[in-house]
Amino acid sequence: MHSLQKDGTLLKVDEILVGMGVDNLSIDSNGDIFGAGFPKPLQLIQALKDPQNENCPSTVLRIRRLAEGQGKGTYEVTKALEDIEAKVLPCSTIAVHDAKTGKFFLGSVTSPFITVCEKNP
């Protein structure tokens, strides 16, 4: 994580290891951070080259701050959703969580549609 300084530069203030590449972080109204994760990055590269015929697995990671101290925090990283077989969430590159309804809105730079995931009652 970085902080924007008055002179326009970025200052590194914290680091969160998530175990895979992530894209397009978003923050829900609870303060949790969500990111579209790429569990198999080589398949992502193939899908970006041929989005009409190739898909790649997608993961949605939730990053929750548990504690704070001396400018750094302690975080919990969990998988909120995962489609390791690339059948439902094709190459998701953004994940947005609505904390009020529990819904996830997923999209991809390679997809003409979005996916809405609802929480089971």
Secondary structure, 3 states (H helix, E strand, C coil): CEEECCCCCEEECCCCCCCCEEEEEEECCCCCEEEEEECCHHHHHHHHHCCCCCCCCEEEEEEEEEEEECCEEEEEEEEEEEECCCCCCCCCCEEEECCCCCCEEEECCCCCCCEEECCCC
